[in-house]
Amino acid sequence: MAVPTISPIRLNDADVSLPTLVLGPSLGSTTASLWHLVAPHLAPHFRLVAWDLPGHGEAAVPVESFSLAELAAGVKAMADETIAGPVHYAGVSIGGAVGVQLGHDYPEAFASLSILCSAAKIGTPETWHERADLVRRQGTEVLEEGSKQRWFGPGFVDAHPGRAAGVIDSLRATDAGAYAFACEALADYDLRASLAAITAPLLAVAGEHDAVCPPAAAEELAGGVRDGRSAVVPGAAHLAPLEAPETVAGLMARHVLG
Protein backbone atom coordinates (compact mmCIF):
# COMPACT_ATOMS: atom_id res chain seq x y z
CA MET A 1 0.00 0.00 0.00
CA ALA A 2 1.09 3.59 -0.59
CA VAL A 3 -0.10 7.16 -0.12
CA PRO A 4 -1.49 8.24 -3.52
CA THR A 5 -0.51 11.54 -5.07
CA ILE A 6 -3.51 13.88 -5.13
CA SER A 7 -3.51 16.85 -7.48
CA PRO A 8 -5.51 20.04 -6.80
CA ILE A 9 -8.25 21.14 -9.18
CA ARG A 10 -8.94 24.86 -8.81
CA LEU A 11 -12.58 25.70 -9.46
CA ASN A 12 -12.41 29.50 -9.18
CA ASP A 13 -10.00 32.43 -8.95
CA ALA A 14 -11.27 33.88 -5.69
CA ASP A 15 -9.48 36.51 -3.66
CA VAL A 16 -6.68 35.04 -1.56
CA SER A 17 -8.25 36.58 1.54
CA LEU A 18 -11.16 34.13 1.34
CA PRO A 19 -11.01 30.79 3.17
CA THR A 20 -10.43 27.67 1.12
CA LEU A 21 -13.00 24.90 0.78
CA VAL A 22 -11.70 21.54 -0.45
CA LEU A 23 -14.31 19.46 -2.29
CA GLY A 24 -14.06 15.68 -2.52
CA PRO A 25 -15.77 13.25 -4.94
CA SER A 26 -17.85 10.12 -4.64
CA LEU A 27 -16.75 6.73 -5.92
CA GLY A 28 -17.11 6.56 -9.69
CA SER A 29 -17.65 10.30 -10.13
CA THR A 30 -15.43 13.31 -10.66
CA THR A 31 -15.72 16.51 -8.68
CA ALA A 32 -16.61 18.30 -11.92
CA SER A 33 -19.57 15.98 -12.59
CA LEU A 34 -20.72 16.04 -8.97
CA TRP A 35 -20.13 19.59 -7.69
CA HIS A 36 -20.56 21.80 -10.78
CA LEU A 37 -24.03 23.02 -9.78
CA VAL A 38 -23.07 23.71 -6.16
CA ALA A 39 -19.82 25.51 -6.94
CA PRO A 40 -21.39 28.75 -8.29
CA HIS A 41 -23.29 29.17 -5.02
CA LEU A 42 -20.11 28.74 -2.95
CA ALA A 43 -17.67 30.59 -5.20
CA PRO A 44 -18.39 34.10 -3.80
CA HIS A 45 -17.43 32.93 -0.32
CA PHE A 46 -14.50 30.53 -0.83
CA ARG A 47 -11.52 29.61 -2.86
CA LEU A 48 -12.69 26.25 -4.18
CA VAL A 49 -10.14 23.47 -4.59
CA ALA A 50 -11.31 20.02 -5.64
CA TRP A 51 -9.64 16.64 -5.99
CA ASP A 52 -10.43 13.43 -7.85
CA LEU A 53 -9.90 9.87 -6.74
CA PRO A 54 -6.95 8.03 -8.30
CA GLY A 55 -7.89 6.76 -11.75
CA HIS A 56 -10.97 9.01 -11.95
CA GLY A 57 -11.18 11.87 -14.44
CA GLU A 58 -7.68 13.15 -15.20
CA ALA A 59 -6.16 11.78 -11.98
CA ALA A 60 -3.27 9.38 -12.41
CA VAL A 61 -4.06 5.67 -12.29
CA PRO A 62 -2.57 4.13 -9.13
CA VAL A 63 -0.11 1.28 -9.35
CA GLU A 64 -0.51 0.30 -5.70
CA SER A 65 -3.49 -0.16 -3.40
CA PHE A 66 -4.23 2.36 -0.67
CA SER A 67 -6.17 2.54 2.57
CA LEU A 68 -8.62 5.29 3.53
CA ALA A 69 -5.99 6.66 5.91
CA GLU A 70 -3.45 6.78 3.07
CA LEU A 71 -5.97 8.44 0.77
CA ALA A 72 -6.64 11.04 3.46
CA ALA A 73 -2.90 11.54 3.88
CA GLY A 74 -2.66 12.25 0.15
CA VAL A 75 -5.40 14.87 0.41
CA LYS A 76 -3.71 16.41 3.46
CA ALA A 77 -0.40 16.60 1.60
CA MET A 78 -2.12 18.28 -1.37
CA ALA A 79 -3.71 20.85 0.95
CA ASP A 80 -0.43 21.54 2.74
CA GLU A 81 1.39 22.10 -0.53
CA THR A 82 -1.16 24.32 -2.27
CA ILE A 83 -3.29 26.12 0.31
CA ALA A 84 -2.51 28.86 2.82
CA GLY A 85 -4.89 30.13 5.47
CA PRO A 86 -8.05 28.55 6.87
CA VAL A 87 -9.12 25.34 5.15
CA HIS A 88 -12.56 23.70 5.24
CA TYR A 89 -13.43 20.30 3.80
CA ALA A 90 -16.51 18.80 2.17
CA GLY A 91 -16.85 15.39 0.54
CA VAL A 92 -19.45 12.93 -0.72
CA SER A 93 -19.60 9.17 -0.07
CA ILE A 94 -15.97 7.97 -0.16
CA GLY A 95 -14.98 11.65 -0.30
CA GLY A 96 -16.98 12.12 2.88
CA ALA A 97 -15.26 9.12 4.45
CA VAL A 98 -11.97 10.80 3.62
CA GLY A 99 -13.27 13.86 5.49
CA VAL A 100 -14.07 11.75 8.55
CA GLN A 101 -10.59 10.22 8.35
CA LEU A 102 -9.01 13.67 8.01
CA GLY A 103 -10.87 14.90 11.06
CA HIS A 104 -9.73 11.85 12.99
CA ASP A 105 -6.09 11.78 11.89
CA TYR A 106 -5.45 15.56 11.65
CA PRO A 107 -7.77 17.21 14.17
CA GLU A 108 -6.23 20.68 13.81
CA ALA A 109 -5.94 20.74 10.02
CA PHE A 110 -9.48 21.66 8.92
CA ALA A 111 -11.65 24.41 10.33
CA SER A 112 -14.86 22.53 9.52
CA LEU A 113 -16.03 19.29 7.93
CA SER A 114 -19.11 18.80 5.75
CA ILE A 115 -19.72 15.08 5.28
CA LEU A 116 -22.37 14.35 2.66
CA CYS A 117 -24.04 11.01 1.90
CA SER A 118 -21.41 9.18 3.91
CA ALA A 119 -20.85 7.51 7.28
CA ALA A 120 -18.28 6.31 9.79
CA LYS A 121 -18.59 2.89 8.11
CA ILE A 122 -20.07 2.26 4.65
CA GLY A 123 -21.39 -1.15 3.63
CA THR A 124 -19.70 -4.41 4.56
CA PRO A 125 -16.23 -5.75 3.73
CA GLU A 126 -17.78 -8.66 1.84
CA THR A 127 -19.84 -6.38 -0.40
CA TRP A 128 -16.87 -4.15 -1.24
CA HIS A 129 -14.59 -7.06 -2.05
CA GLU A 130 -17.29 -8.60 -4.25
CA ARG A 131 -17.70 -5.31 -6.12
CA ALA A 132 -13.93 -4.97 -6.56
CA ASP A 133 -13.74 -8.46 -8.05
CA LEU A 134 -16.71 -7.76 -10.34
CA VAL A 135 -15.21 -4.55 -11.69
CA ARG A 136 -11.83 -6.12 -12.30
CA ARG A 137 -13.53 -8.82 -14.37
CA GLN A 138 -16.14 -6.77 -16.24
CA GLY A 139 -15.18 -3.09 -15.97
CA THR A 140 -17.10 -0.21 -14.47
CA GLU A 141 -19.79 -0.40 -17.17
CA VAL A 142 -21.33 -3.33 -15.28
CA LEU A 143 -22.23 -0.94 -12.46
CA GLU A 144 -24.25 1.57 -14.49
CA GLU A 145 -27.78 0.35 -13.84
CA GLY A 146 -27.18 -0.38 -10.18
CA SER A 147 -25.57 3.02 -9.72
CA LYS A 148 -28.58 4.78 -11.18
CA GLN A 149 -30.76 3.05 -8.60
CA ARG A 150 -28.43 3.84 -5.68
CA TRP A 151 -27.38 7.33 -6.64
CA PHE A 152 -30.64 9.10 -7.47
CA GLY A 153 -33.92 9.70 -5.70
CA PRO A 154 -37.31 8.79 -7.22
CA GLY A 155 -37.92 10.43 -10.59
CA PHE A 156 -34.55 12.21 -10.78
CA VAL A 157 -33.20 10.47 -13.89
CA ASP A 158 -36.37 11.23 -15.85
CA ALA A 159 -36.53 14.82 -14.64
CA HIS A 160 -32.80 15.58 -15.10
CA PRO A 161 -31.39 13.19 -17.70
CA GLY A 162 -28.41 15.43 -18.46
CA ARG A 163 -27.23 15.56 -14.88
CA ALA A 164 -27.54 11.81 -14.50
CA ALA A 165 -25.78 11.15 -17.79
CA GLY A 166 -22.82 13.32 -16.84
CA VAL A 167 -21.98 11.40 -13.70
CA ILE A 168 -22.71 8.03 -15.33
CA ASP A 169 -20.23 8.99 -18.05
CA SER A 170 -17.66 9.61 -15.33
CA LEU A 171 -18.29 6.15 -13.91
CA ARG A 172 -17.93 4.55 -17.33
CA ALA A 173 -14.59 6.33 -17.89
CA THR A 174 -13.13 5.38 -14.49
CA ASP A 175 -10.19 2.98 -14.51
CA ALA A 176 -11.41 -0.41 -13.30
CA GLY A 177 -8.33 -1.18 -11.23
CA ALA A 178 -8.45 2.20 -9.50
CA TYR A 179 -12.14 1.73 -8.73
CA ALA A 180 -11.39 -1.70 -7.25
CA PHE A 181 -8.61 -0.26 -5.06
CA ALA A 182 -11.10 2.31 -3.70
CA CYS A 183 -13.61 -0.45 -2.96
CA GLU A 184 -10.97 -2.36 -1.01
CA ALA A 185 -10.07 0.77 0.94
CA LEU A 186 -13.73 1.14 1.93
CA ALA A 187 -13.86 -2.51 2.98
CA ASP A 188 -11.40 -1.76 5.78
CA TYR A 189 -12.80 1.64 6.75
CA ASP A 190 -14.56 1.82 10.12
CA LEU A 191 -14.18 4.79 12.48
CA ARG A 192 -17.35 4.26 14.50
CA ALA A 193 -15.44 3.63 17.71
CA SER A 194 -13.13 6.63 17.25
CA LEU A 195 -15.45 9.49 16.35
CA ALA A 196 -14.86 11.33 19.62
CA ALA A 197 -11.35 12.16 18.39
CA ILE A 198 -12.87 14.49 15.78
CA THR A 199 -12.95 18.04 17.16
CA ALA A 200 -13.70 20.14 14.05
CA PRO A 201 -17.34 21.24 13.69
CA LEU A 202 -18.97 18.56 11.54
CA LEU A 203 -22.13 18.65 9.46
CA ALA A 204 -23.43 15.25 8.33
CA VAL A 205 -25.90 15.48 5.44
CA ALA A 206 -27.99 12.55 4.20
CA GLY A 207 -30.36 12.16 1.30
CA GLU A 208 -33.88 11.22 2.31
CA HIS A 209 -33.83 8.17 0.02
CA ASP A 210 -30.17 7.17 0.41
CA ALA A 211 -30.06 3.41 0.95
CA VAL A 212 -26.24 3.37 1.04
CA CYS A 213 -25.77 5.95 3.81
CA PRO A 214 -29.24 6.62 5.21
CA PRO A 215 -30.22 9.49 7.52
CA ALA A 216 -29.59 7.27 10.54
CA ALA A 217 -25.92 7.03 9.52
CA ALA A 218 -25.66 10.82 9.40
CA GLU A 219 -27.24 11.05 12.85
CA GLU A 220 -24.78 8.46 14.20
CA LEU A 221 -21.86 10.37 12.72
CA ALA A 222 -22.98 13.76 14.03
CA GLY A 223 -23.76 12.30 17.44
CA GLY A 224 -20.39 10.60 17.78
CA VAL A 225 -18.12 13.62 17.22
CA ARG A 226 -17.57 16.42 19.73
CA ASP A 227 -19.34 19.14 17.72
CA GLY A 228 -21.73 17.68 15.18
CA ARG A 229 -25.14 18.15 13.66
CA SER A 230 -27.05 16.37 10.91
CA ALA A 231 -29.49 17.34 8.17
CA VAL A 232 -31.60 15.53 5.59
CA VAL A 233 -32.08 16.63 1.98
CA PRO A 234 -35.67 15.87 0.92
CA GLY A 235 -36.08 13.83 -2.25
CA ALA A 236 -32.37 13.13 -2.67
CA ALA A 237 -30.53 9.82 -2.51
CA HIS A 238 -26.75 9.27 -2.60
CA LEU A 239 -25.54 12.22 -4.73
CA ALA A 240 -27.21 15.13 -2.96
CA PRO A 241 -24.95 17.88 -4.42
CA LEU A 242 -26.05 16.88 -7.92
CA GLU A 243 -29.67 16.23 -7.01
CA ALA A 244 -30.33 19.31 -4.83
CA PRO A 245 -27.49 21.78 -5.35
CA GLU A 246 -29.17 24.86 -3.86
CA THR A 247 -30.22 23.00 -0.73
CA VAL A 248 -26.77 21.50 -0.26
CA ALA A 249 -25.04 24.84 -0.87
CA GLY A 250 -27.27 26.50 1.71
CA LEU A 251 -26.61 23.85 4.33
CA MET A 252 -22.86 24.03 3.77
CA ALA A 253 -22.70 27.84 3.76
CA ARG A 254 -24.60 28.07 7.04
CA HIS A 255 -22.36 25.42 8.61
CA VAL A 256 -19.05 26.86 7.43
CA LEU A 257 -19.77 30.59 7.59
CA GLY A 258 -22.06 30.53 10.63
N, C-alpha and C positions, 0 to 999 in steps of 0.2 A: 504494500500500500504506500501511497505517497500523497503529499499535499499538492493538489492541482493548481496550476497557474490560472488565475482569474484576471481577465482584462476588463477595464472600465469602459462603459458605454455612456457617453455624455448625452443627455437628452435635451439640455437647454444651455444657454449662455448667460445664466443669471449673474447678478452682481456678486462679487466675492464676499460681500458682507453678509449675505444670506446663509442660513444653515444649510447643510447638505443632507439630502435624503437619499439613501441607497435603496434601490428597488430590486427585489429578487424574483425569479421566475418560478413557475410550476413545472413539474416533470412533463417533458414532451412539448413544452411551449418555449417561446422566446419572450424576453421582456417587451420587445416591440409589439408582438402579437397580443400580449396580455394587458399591457399597461397604457397603450397608446391613447385610449379615451380618458383615462384618469389624469395622465400627465399634464394636459393643458390646464386643468383645474388647480394643480399643485405648483405649476411652473412660476407663478408670481411670488410664491412664498419660499421656494427652495431652489438650490442648485440640485438638479436631479442627475444622479449617477446610477446606471443600471449594470447588471451583470447577467450573463447567460451560463447555464450549466455546461460543463465540458461536453463537446460533441453536439451541441445545440446551436442553431444559427451559425454565426461565423466563429464561434469558440473552437479552439483546437480540440481535436479528438484525443482523449487520454490513452496512454499506453499502459497505465497501471490502474488498479482499482483504488478506491478511496473510501474512507469512512465519513460519516456526517461531521465528526470533529475535524477531520482533515479538510473537508470542503469548507467548513466555517473558517478554518485557519487561512485558507486561500483567499476568502472574502476579506478577512481582517487584514491580511498583507496588502491586498489591493487598496483598501481604504487608507491604510497607513502611508502607502506610497503616493497616493494621488489626491488626498483630501486634507485640508487644514481647517481647523475650527470645529464647531459642534457638528456631530454626525448622528443622524437618526436612521433607523432601519425599518423597512417593510418588505415582507415576502409572502408568497402564496404557496400553499402545499409544501413541497420539499423546500422551497425558498423560505417559507415560514418556519419549517423545522430548523433550517440553518439559522434563522433569527433566534429561535429558542436556544440553540447551541451557542450562539454568540453571546447571548445574555448570560448563559451559564458559565462559559469558559473565560469571558472577558467582561466582567461586570461593570467596569468603569469606561468601556470603550464607546458605548452608544447611549445617547441622551434619552432615547425612547425606542420602543419596539412596537411595531404594528404587525401582528401575526394573523394572516388571513387564510381561512379555509385550511387550517392545519391543526396540529395537536402535539402533545408531548410524546405520543407514540401513534404511529399511523399504520393501520393494518396489522398483519401477522407476518412473522418471518417466513412461514411456509408459502403464503400468497405471493410475497415479493420474490422469493427464489423461483417459484413457478413462473411468474411473469418474466423474470430475467431469462430463464431457459427458453420460454416461448419466443421471445423477441430475438434471441440469438439464432434460433432455428428459422423463423419466418419473417423477421424484420418488423419494423414498427407499424407497417401497414395493417398488420393483423389486429391492431388495437383500435382502429378507427371507430368502428361501430360501438364498441364498449365504452370508448372515451366519450362519445357523444351522449351516451346515457348517463355517465357519471358526472360529466363536466357541467351540463346545462340543466336549468330548471325547466318545468313543463312549458312547452310552447316556444321556447327561446329559439331553437333552430329554425322553425318556420317563420318566426317574426323577424329574425335577424340573420338570414343565411350568410351574408357577407362576413359578419363577425365570426360566426362559427367556422366558416371555411378557412379564414385566415389562420386560426390557431390549429385547425386540423392539418393544414398544409405544413405548419411548423413541425407537428408530430411526424408526419410522413417523411420529412427531410432530416429528421434526427438520426444520428449514427446509432445503429442497433447496439453495438458494443458499449458505447457510452451510456445509453439508456439502461442497459443491463447493469452496468456498474452502479448507477444511481439507485436502481431497485435494490441491489445488494447492500448499499449503504443504509437505505431505509429499513431493511430487514433487521439491522443491528441497532437501530435508533430507539432509545427509550429513556426519557429523562423524567418520567413521572415521579420518581422518588427523590429527585434533586431540584425540583422547581424553586424551593425556598432560597436557593443560591442566587436567583435572578433578582436584582435590585432595581433595574431600570423600569420606569413606568411602562406597563405592557397593556396593549389593547388586543384582545382576541376576537376576531370577527368570523362568524360562520354564516353560510348560506342556509336559508330556511330548509331547503330540500337537499342539502349535502349529505349523501349517504356515506361518503368516505370519511369526512371529519364533521360530524353533526354538531348542532348547537351545544349538546352536552359536553363535547370535547373542548369547545371554547370556554365553557363555564369551568370545567376542570382546570384548564390551563390558567385562566385568570384567577381562580381561587387558590391556586398553588403557589403563585409568586408573591412577593412582598407587596407589590403595588400594581394590582391588575383589575381590569374590568372587561366585560364581554358585551358583544352586540350581535344582533341577527339581522341579516339583509333579507327582507321579504322577497319571495319569488326566485331567489338565486339558488344555485347549487354549489359546485366546486370551484368555479372561476368567477367569483363575485366582481373583481375589477372589470372584467369584460362584460358581464351581464348587467351590472348596475353601477356604472362608473361615477355618476354624480353622488349617489348614496355613499359609496366607498370613499370618494374624495372628501366628502363632508365629515364622515366619521374620523378619517385620518387627520384632517386639518384640525378638528377640535381636540383630538388627543395630543397631537404634537405641539400645536401652537397655544393650546389652553383657552 
